[in-house]
Amino acid sequence: MNPKGAGGITDWCFLFLAGLFEIGWIISLKYTHGFTRWFPIVFYVVFGAGAAYFLSLALRSLPLSLTYAIWMGIGITGSNLVSITLFKESYSFLQVFFILMILCGIIGLRFS
């Protein structure tokens, strides 16, 4: 492990991939309709396993608290953006503003 826990570029790529799988995981959960549709359940399992796998790879050298915060930030931001665009859910200026604040927080955590 790097003394500062900064990790290499590969670890940050693993973290980003884990975040993308997290987005897929939560979206596929919506499509399961309470686990009554089998095909989306398969995607739910695959995306959930992928998120856990890539997160575990990132955690080999990145600090736990930083990694978890960024992973959740990617998931929260991505799922909100997908729900607005794909599911046509309503949104307000304040929602968009705070999503941007989460993104700023992720970027700030990465460079701090």
C-alpha positions in Angstrom: 0.0 0.0 0.0 1.2 3.5 -0.8 2.1 5.3 2.4 -0.4 8.0 1.7 -3.0 5.6 0.5 -3.2 7.4 -2.8 -3.4 4.3 -5.0 -2.4 4.1 -8.6 -4.4 5.1 -11.7 -5.5 1.5 -12.0 -7.1 1.6 -8.5 -9.0 4.8 -9.4 -10.2 3.1 -12.7 -11.4 0.1 -10.6 -13.3 2.6 -8.3 -14.9 4.3 -11.3 -15.9 0.9 -12.8 -17.4 0.0 -9.4 -19.4 3.2 -9.5 -20.7 2.4 -13.0 -21.7 -1.1 -11.9 -23.4 0.5 -8.8 -25.5 2.6 -11.2 -26.4 -0.5 -13.2 -27.2 -2.4 -10.0 -29.7 0.2 -8.7 -31.4 0.7 -12.1 -31.8 -3.1 -12.6 -33.4 -3.2 -9.2 -36.1 -0.9 -10.4 -36.8 -3.2 -13.4 -37.2 -6.3 -11.2 -40.5 -4.9 -10.0 -40.1 -6.3 -6.5 -38.1 -9.3 -7.7 -41.0 -10.5 -9.8 -39.2 -10.3 -13.2 -36.4 -12.9 -13.7 -34.5 -11.3 -16.5 -33.8 -8.0 -14.7 -32.9 -10.1 -11.6 -30.0 -11.6 -13.6 -28.7 -8.1 -14.4 -29.2 -7.1 -10.7 -26.9 -10.0 -9.6 -24.3 -9.3 -12.3 -24.2 -5.6 -11.7 -24.1 -6.1 -7.9 -21.3 -8.6 -8.1 -19.4 -6.4 -10.5 -19.8 -3.4 -8.2 -18.5 -5.5 -5.2 -15.7 -7.0 -7.2 -14.3 -3.7 -8.6 -14.8 -2.0 -5.3 -12.8 -4.7 -3.6 -10.0 -4.2 -6.1 -9.9 -0.5 -5.5 -9.8 -1.1 -1.7 -6.5 -2.9 -2.1 -4.7 0.4 -1.9 -7.2 3.2 -1.5 -8.4 4.2 2.0 -11.8 2.8 2.9 -13.6 6.0 3.9 -12.4 7.8 0.7 -13.3 4.9 -1.5 -16.7 4.4 -0.1 -17.6 8.0 -0.2 -16.6 8.3 -3.9 -18.3 5.1 -4.8 -21.5 6.2 -3.3 -21.2 9.6 -4.8 -20.8 8.1 -8.3 -23.8 5.8 -7.6 -26.0 8.6 -6.3 -25.1 11.1 -9.0 -25.4 8.5 -11.8 -28.7 7.1 -10.7 -30.2 10.5 -10.3 -29.1 11.5 -13.8 -30.4 8.2 -15.3 -33.7 8.6 -13.5 -34.1 12.1 -14.9 -33.2 11.1 -18.5 -34.4 7.5 -18.8 -37.4 7.4 -16.5 -38.4 11.1 -17.1 -38.6 11.7 -13.4 -39.2 15.3 -12.4 -36.4 17.4 -11.1 -35.8 20.9 -9.8 -33.0 23.4 -10.0 -32.1 22.6 -6.4 -31.8 18.9 -7.2 -29.5 19.6 -10.1 -27.5 22.0 -7.9 -27.0 19.5 -5.2 -26.1 16.7 -7.7 -23.4 19.1 -8.9 -22.3 19.6 -5.3 -21.9 15.9 -4.9 -19.8 15.8 -8.1 -17.6 18.7 -6.7 -17.3 16.7 -3.5 -16.1 13.6 -5.4 -13.6 15.6 -7.3 -12.4 17.3 -4.1 -12.0 14.0 -2.3 -10.0 12.6 -5.3 -7.5 15.5 -5.2 -7.3 16.0 -1.4 
